[in-house]
Amino acid sequence: MKPEGHPEYREVVFHDLSCDFKFVTRSTIQTRETIEHNGQEYPLVKIEVSAESHPFYTGKHKIVDTAGRVEKFRQKFGSVGSKTAVAAG
């Protein structure tokens, strides 16, 4: 097999910027930045969400105020042509 046929598979540090969490894993991703981690220099990939910060894994779900949005819409447009008004009636 040709040596230039595959990308380099090496250890890379992924840095979750939202909670300052770093972890090392193997990847072929190309990076421009490096970081020293545990006394060694690794390529660095900055990410915004990982299992350490994602609400599904942490159990910290954000509550979205959809009821307020629905009420604002109904005040602005009324119940004319509303499918919920027809279904309720």
Buried (B, 14 or more C-beta within 10 A) or exposed (E): EEEEEEEEEEEBBBBBEEEEBBEEEEBEEEBEEEBEBEEEEBBBBEEEBBEBBBEEEEEEEEEEEEEEEEEEEEEEEEEEEEEEEEEEE
